[in-house]
Amino acid sequence: MADQQQPVSFAQKHHFVIRRLHSLLGIVPVGVFVCVHFLANSTVLASADDFQTSVDRIHALEPFLTFVEIAFIFIPLAFHALLGLLIVWTGASNASDYRFGANIRYTLQRVTGVIAFVFILYHVWQMHWLGSYFGGGRFEARDASGMAMAAVTTASAIQSVWWAAPAYAIGILATAFHLANGVWTSLITWGITIRPSSQRGAGYVCTALGFALAFVGMGALYGFKNFDVKAARAHTAEAVAMHSH
């Protein structure tokens, strides 16, 4: 008696579309958001006021900011991250047996993906208002008096424990590599870079992107780690006192 054919699951039936959607969402909108977020945070190197200006531009989207975050950041990010974790769980790497560049990148892409996922969860818990329901949510654009608090609260959160800055450093570097290498592999997946020469050229560009993201992200971290929170709070208190008179 012939064996009955096993039913095909939804994921198997639509594997091609799902994998390309996973690739696309990792670049747009998630990758674009990461680049913008890193650049906005790096403005703290100029001054607290410059960082506050960047934050105010984002919050100018109110009252639609929450919808924008959920629809264009959290949902695409969740889809990309969860499918990525499934790929890590079901995939296999032979980098330990054959140390070719492609195998090493394959492994690093998945390792950095897991690190970036954990880092983002921690970052959202620590800074975003959603984290306030679980003891986090320490970021404030402005306090009850209306005074600018973006740089103060961000720096205070990063300086709160000794391991926060190292954890951010690892997360930033993992995210930079994961995005840059993900762009390179996506160009191949979508058939944009087919020839070895075009893949090599794209590799140079994506490597530059990765280093640029790492530089900008680590610069922002340096700025917040060395931000004088006490002096900024004292200055804010003086400004509030003068405003009240």
C-alpha positions in Angstrom: 0.0 0.0 0.0 1.5 3.3 -1.0 2.4 5.7 1.8 0.1 8.6 2.2 1.6 12.0 1.3 2.3 14.1 4.3 0.3 17.4 4.4 2.3 20.5 3.6 2.3 23.1 6.3 1.7 26.8 5.7 5.3 27.6 6.3 6.5 25.0 3.9 4.0 26.0 1.2 5.0 29.7 1.4 8.6 29.2 2.4 9.9 31.4 -0.5 7.7 34.4 0.3 8.2 34.1 4.1 12.0 34.1 3.8 12.1 37.0 1.4 9.7 39.0 3.7 12.0 38.2 6.6 14.9 39.5 4.5 13.1 42.6 3.4 11.7 43.6 6.8 15.2 43.3 8.3 16.2 46.2 6.0 13.0 48.1 5.7 11.8 49.3 8.1 13.9 47.7 10.9 17.4 48.4 9.4 16.4 51.9 8.4 15.1 52.5 12.0 18.4 51.2 13.5 20.4 53.6 11.4 18.2 56.6 12.3 18.2 55.6 16.0 21.9 55.3 16.1 22.4 58.7 14.4 19.8 60.4 16.6 21.5 59.1 19.8 24.9 60.2 18.6 23.8 63.8 18.7 24.5 63.7 22.4 28.2 64.0 21.5 27.4 67.6 20.3 25.3 68.5 23.3 22.3 67.6 25.4 20.3 70.2 23.6 21.1 68.7 20.2 20.0 65.3 21.5 16.8 66.8 22.9 16.1 68.4 19.5 16.4 64.9 17.9 14.0 63.5 20.4 11.5 66.3 20.0 11.4 65.7 16.3 10.4 62.1 16.9 7.8 63.1 19.5 6.4 65.6 17.2 4.6 62.6 15.7 2.3 62.5 18.7 -0.5 61.5 19.0 0.3 59.0 16.2 3.7 58.0 17.6 2.5 54.8 19.4 0.7 53.6 16.2 3.9 54.3 14.1 6.0 52.4 16.6 3.7 49.4 16.7 2.9 49.2 13.0 6.3 50.1 11.5 8.8 49.1 14.2 7.6 46.5 16.7 5.5 44.3 14.4 8.1 44.1 11.6 10.9 43.6 14.2 8.9 40.9 16.0 8.3 39.0 12.7 12.0 39.3 11.7 13.3 38.4 15.1 11.0 35.4 15.8 11.5 33.9 12.3 15.2 34.5 12.7 15.2 32.6 16.0 13.3 29.8 14.3 16.0 29.7 11.6 18.7 29.6 14.2 16.9 26.7 16.0 16.4 24.6 12.9 19.5 25.5 11.0 23.0 24.0 11.2 26.4 25.5 10.7 29.6 23.7 9.7 31.9 26.6 10.5 33.7 24.5 13.1 34.6 21.9 10.5 35.2 24.1 7.4 36.4 27.6 8.3 35.6 29.3 5.1 34.4 32.9 5.2 30.9 32.0 4.1 30.4 29.5 6.9 31.9 31.9 9.5 29.6 34.7 8.4 26.7 32.2 8.5 27.4 31.5 12.1 28.1 35.0 13.1 24.9 36.2 11.5 22.9 33.9 13.7 24.9 34.5 16.9 24.7 38.3 16.5 21.0 38.0 15.7 20.4 36.3 19.0 22.5 38.8 20.8 20.8 41.7 19.1 17.4 40.3 20.0 18.2 40.0 23.7 19.8 43.5 23.6 16.7 45.0 22.0 14.5 43.4 24.6 16.7 44.8 27.3 16.8 48.2 25.7 13.1 48.4 25.2 12.5 47.3 28.8 15.0 49.8 30.2 14.1 52.9 28.1 10.7 52.5 26.5 7.4 53.3 28.3 6.3 49.8 27.7 9.0 48.7 30.2 7.5 50.8 32.9 5.0 48.0 33.5 7.9 45.7 34.4 10.1 48.1 36.4 11.8 49.8 33.5 10.8 52.6 31.2 13.4 55.0 32.5 13.5 57.3 29.5 11.6 60.6 29.7 11.6 63.2 26.9 10.4 65.8 29.4 9.5 65.8 33.1 6.3 67.0 34.7 7.5 70.6 34.6 8.1 70.4 30.9 11.9 70.5 31.2 14.1 68.6 28.7 15.1 65.3 30.3 16.1 63.1 27.3 19.8 63.1 27.8 19.6 63.0 31.6 17.3 60.0 31.8 19.1 58.1 29.1 22.6 58.7 30.6 21.2 57.9 34.1 19.9 54.5 32.9 23.1 53.6 31.2 25.2 54.6 34.3 22.9 53.0 36.8 24.9 49.7 36.9 28.5 48.9 36.0 27.5 46.2 33.4 25.0 48.3 31.4 27.6 50.1 29.3 29.5 46.8 28.4 26.1 45.2 27.6 25.2 48.1 25.3 28.6 47.9 23.6 28.1 44.2 22.9 24.6 44.8 21.7 25.6 47.7 19.4 28.5 45.8 17.8 26.3 42.7 17.3 23.5 44.8 15.8 26.0 46.6 13.4 27.4 43.4 12.1 24.0 41.7 11.8 22.5 44.5 9.8 25.5 45.1 7.6 26.0 41.4 6.8 22.2 41.0 6.5 22.1 43.7 3.8 24.9 41.9 1.9 23.1 38.5 2.0 19.8 40.1 1.1 21.3 41.6 -2.1 22.2 38.0 -3.0 18.8 36.6 -2.0 16.9 39.1 -4.1 19.1 38.5 -7.1 20.6 42.0 -7.1 24.2 40.9 -6.8 24.6 37.7 -8.8 28.2 37.9 -10.2 31.1 37.3 -7.8 32.5 40.8 -8.8 29.2 42.5 -7.8 29.1 40.5 -4.5 32.6 41.5 -3.8 31.8 45.2 -4.4 28.7 45.0 -2.3 30.8 43.4 0.4 33.1 46.4 0.6 30.1 48.7 0.8 28.4 46.6 3.5 31.6 46.4 5.5 31.9 50.1 5.4 28.3 50.3 6.6 29.0 48.0 9.5 32.0 50.0 10.6 30.1 53.2 10.3 27.2 51.9 12.4 29.5 50.5 15.0 31.4 53.9 15.2 28.2 55.9 15.5 26.6 53.6 18.0 29.7 53.4 20.2 30.1 57.1 19.9 26.6 57.6 21.3 27.3 55.1 24.1 30.5 57.0 25.0 28.5 60.2 25.1 25.9 58.9 27.5 28.4 56.9 29.6 30.4 60.1 30.2 27.5 62.5 30.5 27.5 64.5 33.7 24.1 63.6 35.1 24.5 65.4 38.4 25.5 68.7 36.8 22.6 68.4 34.3 20.1 67.7 37.0 21.4 70.7 39.0 21.1 72.9 35.9 17.6 71.6 35.3 16.7 72.3 39.0 18.0 75.9 38.7 16.0 76.4 35.5 12.8 75.1 37.1 13.4 77.4 40.1 14.0 80.5 37.8 10.9 79.6 35.7 8.7 79.3 38.8 9.6 82.9 40.0 
